């Protein structure tokens, strides 16, 4: 799938902050629910914020793989940070760059008071795009003939 990332020169360069202003891709949208630092039973794996961020992104990769997709197919992220501060922002930014390098999807980062479980400190949701085979995207051919 070809993803187009845009950072218009009239807007600040957001890549240092872990996102692109615009991400677009042709195809079928795939929505991934919020992933947190859970093990297969749903328990939070650690109280450490950095560990939670890494596990959340690992779980995102697992969810994407189940749909036949990878991180390169992600066009939008929502990230949610309990107790947002500069140190936690730096932790999230480092993880984003490890996962996406400089090809960062569009993102909204939200500082929140709490998430669904009291132990959760970080959550990420995503929108990815699955390429649709050309045969499925072209208009049906109508045979020429008398009308």
C-alpha positions in Angstrom: 0.0 0.0 0.0 1.3 3.4 -0.9 0.9 6.0 1.9 1.3 9.7 1.2 2.6 11.8 4.1 2.3 15.6 3.8 3.8 18.3 5.9 3.0 21.6 4.1 5.7 24.2 4.4 3.1 26.7 5.7 2.8 24.6 8.9 5.6 23.7 11.4 7.6 20.6 10.9 5.9 18.0 13.2 8.3 15.1 12.7 10.2 16.0 15.8 7.0 15.7 17.7 6.2 12.2 16.4 3.6 12.8 13.6 2.8 14.1 10.1 0.1 16.7 9.4 -1.6 14.7 6.8 -1.6 11.0 5.8 -3.6 9.6 2.9 -3.8 6.3 1.2 -6.2 4.7 -1.3 -8.0 1.6 -0.2 -10.2 0.1 2.6 -9.9 1.6 6.1 -9.2 -0.7 8.9 -9.8 0.6 12.5 -7.8 -0.8 15.4 -9.2 -0.3 18.8 -7.1 1.1 21.6 -4.2 -1.2 22.5 -2.7 -1.1 25.9 0.1 -2.9 27.7 -1.8 -6.1 28.2 -0.8 -9.7 28.2 -3.0 -12.4 26.6 -5.3 -12.4 29.7 -5.9 -8.7 29.6 -3.7 -7.9 32.6 -1.4 -4.9 32.4 2.2 -6.2 32.1 4.0 -3.5 34.1 3.6 -0.3 36.1 6.5 1.2 34.2 5.4 3.8 31.6 8.1 3.0 29.0 7.4 -0.7 29.3 3.7 0.0 28.8 4.4 2.1 25.7 6.6 -0.6 24.1 4.0 -3.4 24.9 1.1 -1.2 23.5 3.0 -0.8 20.2 3.8 -4.5 20.2 0.0 -5.2 20.7 -0.8 -2.8 17.9 1.5 -4.7 15.6 -0.2 -7.9 16.6 -3.7 -6.5 15.9 -2.5 -5.1 12.5 -0.9 -8.5 11.6 -4.3 -10.2 12.3 -5.8 -8.0 9.6 -2.9 -8.7 7.2 -1.4 -5.3 7.7 1.8 -3.8 9.2 2.8 -0.4 10.7 3.6 0.9 7.2 -0.2 0.7 6.5 -1.1 3.0 9.4 -2.3 6.5 8.4 -3.6 7.8 11.8 -2.8 7.2 15.5 -4.5 8.3 18.6 -2.3 8.2 21.7 -3.5 8.7 25.2 -1.1 9.4 28.1 -2.0 9.4 31.8 -0.1 12.1 33.7 1.3 13.7 30.5 4.6 15.5 31.0 7.8 16.2 29.1 9.4 12.9 30.2 6.5 10.8 29.1 6.3 12.7 25.8 9.9 12.0 25.1 9.3 8.3 25.8 6.4 8.2 23.4 8.3 10.1 20.7 11.3 7.7 21.0 8.9 4.7 20.6 7.2 6.3 17.6 10.5 6.9 15.8 11.6 3.3 16.6 8.4 2.0 15.0 8.0 4.4 12.0 11.4 6.1 11.6 10.7 9.4 9.8 7.6 8.1 8.1 5.3 9.0 10.9 1.5 8.8 10.5 -0.9 11.6 11.4 -1.4 11.5 15.1 -3.3 13.1 18.0 -1.7 12.8 21.4 -4.0 13.4 24.3 -3.1 13.8 28.0 -5.8 12.2 30.1 -6.6 11.8 33.8 -7.3 8.0 33.5 -7.9 5.2 31.1 -10.2 2.2 31.3 -8.2 0.3 33.9 -6.5 2.0 36.9 -3.1 0.4 36.0 -3.1 1.7 32.4 -0.8 4.6 31.7 -0.8 4.5 27.9 -3.1 3.5 25.0 -2.9 3.7 21.2 -5.5 3.3 18.6 -5.0 3.4 14.8 -6.5 3.7 11.4 -4.8 1.7 8.7 -5.5 1.3 5.0 -5.7 -2.1 3.2 -5.0 -1.8 -0.5 -7.9 -3.0 -2.6 -6.9 -5.1 -5.6 -7.3 -3.2 -8.9 -10.0 -5.6 -10.1 -12.2 -4.7 -7.1 -11.7 -0.9 -7.6 -12.5 -0.6 -11.3 -16.0 0.0 -12.5 -17.8 -3.0 -13.9 -17.5 -3.2 -17.7 -20.7 -3.0 -19.6 -20.6 -4.8 -22.9 -21.1 -2.6 -26.0 -24.1 -3.4 -28.0 -27.4 -2.2 -29.4 -29.6 -0.2 -27.0 
